Amino acid sequence: QGPLVESGGGLVQAGGSLRLSCAASGRTFTTYGVGWFRQAPGKEREFVALISWTGSSTYYRDSVKGRFTISRDNAKSTVYLQMNSLKPEDTAVYYCARKRHPLTQAINAIPAYDYWGQGTQVTVSS
């Protein structure tokens, strides 16, 4: 296993909820922002959400605003993605990743993140 490990994916009906977790080993997350991305079959990996080290700043792609919430517990070195009102178009493999400094530079860009987890599958049925 790498330094980041996602969990919490699964199969859910449209309108349901899931909470994803991203656990880091050691001090991997210390002082760093952490983001979530997703990749659907045949599509490019896309940015979903980002949270700052303190949790005071969060960013979301427009299509998940009001439905997804990113949070973190630094004592547990874990970042969460609470996903509510899920839609079939949310189906994808979800990845967490550590954001390079500075936090707000290129938050949508894959190269702006260094460590990545292995991904967890989320499937939303209609």
N, C-alpha and C positions, 0 to 999 in steps of 0.2 A: 504494500500500500504506500501511496505517496503521502505528502504532508496534509492533503485535504481529502476528506471522505464525506460524500453526500449520502443521505438516506431519507426515507420517507415517501418515496415515489410509489405509484401503484395505479390501479384502475378505479375510476370513479365515474359516476353518472354526471351528466351536465347539470350544473347548478350546485354540485357538491363542493367539498373542501378537502384540501390536503395541506399538511405542513411539512416542508422540506427542512432538513438540517444539514449543516456543513460543519464538520468538526475538524479542527486543526491540531496538529501535533506540536508540542513545544511552544515556542514563542513566535510561530509563523505569522500570527495575526497581529502581534504587538505593534502598535502605531499605524497599522495599515487599514485602508478601506477594503471592503470585500464586496464582490459583485456576484450576481446570478446571470447566467446566459442560458439560452435554450436553442436546440437545433431539432427541427422537424425533418422527417425523411425527405430527401431531395432539395432541402433548403439550406441556406447559409445559417451559421450560428449567429444569433442576435442577442443584443443586450436586453435584459429584463429589469434589473434593479441594482442599486449600489447603496451601500451604507458606509458612513465615515467611521473612523476608529472609535470616536466617542458615542456614535449613534445619533448625534445631533443633526446630521445632514443625511437626507435620503433622496434618491433620484429613481424615477421609474420611466419605462417606455409608456407612451400614451395609452396603448391598448390594455394595459393592466392597472392603470391608475384607478383607485377606488375599489379595486378587487383584491389586489395583492399588497401585502405589507412585509417589508424587510425589517428585521430586528437582530440584535446580537446580545450575547451574554459573555462578556470578556472573561469573567471568572471561570467559565466553562470552555472558553476558546471555541465558541460555537456561534454560527450565524444561521438565522432562520428565514424561511420564506413562507409566510402564511398565504395560501391561495384560496380565495372564496369565489363563489359564483363562477365556477369553472365552465369553460366552453370547449367544444370539440377542437377549436383552433388553438387551444392551449396545449394540445398533445405534442409532446416533444421529449427529448432527453434534456434534462436540466443539469447545468454545471455551475459549480461555484468556483471563484477565482480570486486571487489576491491582487488588488489594484496597486500598480506602481505609484510612487510619489511623482508629482503632486496629485491629490485626490481628483480634482476637477478637470484635469487635462485628458481629453479624448476618452470620456467615460464609455462611449459606445464601441471603442476600437479594441479588437482582440489583442493586438500587440501591447496595449496599455496594461495588460495583466500578465503576471509572471507565473505563479503557481496555479495549477488547475486540478480539480478533482476528476474522478473517473466518470461521473455522470450518474443520474438516476432517472429511470423512465417514468413519465407521467402520461397516462392515457385517459382521455375523457370521452366517454361514449355518449352518443346522442339519444 
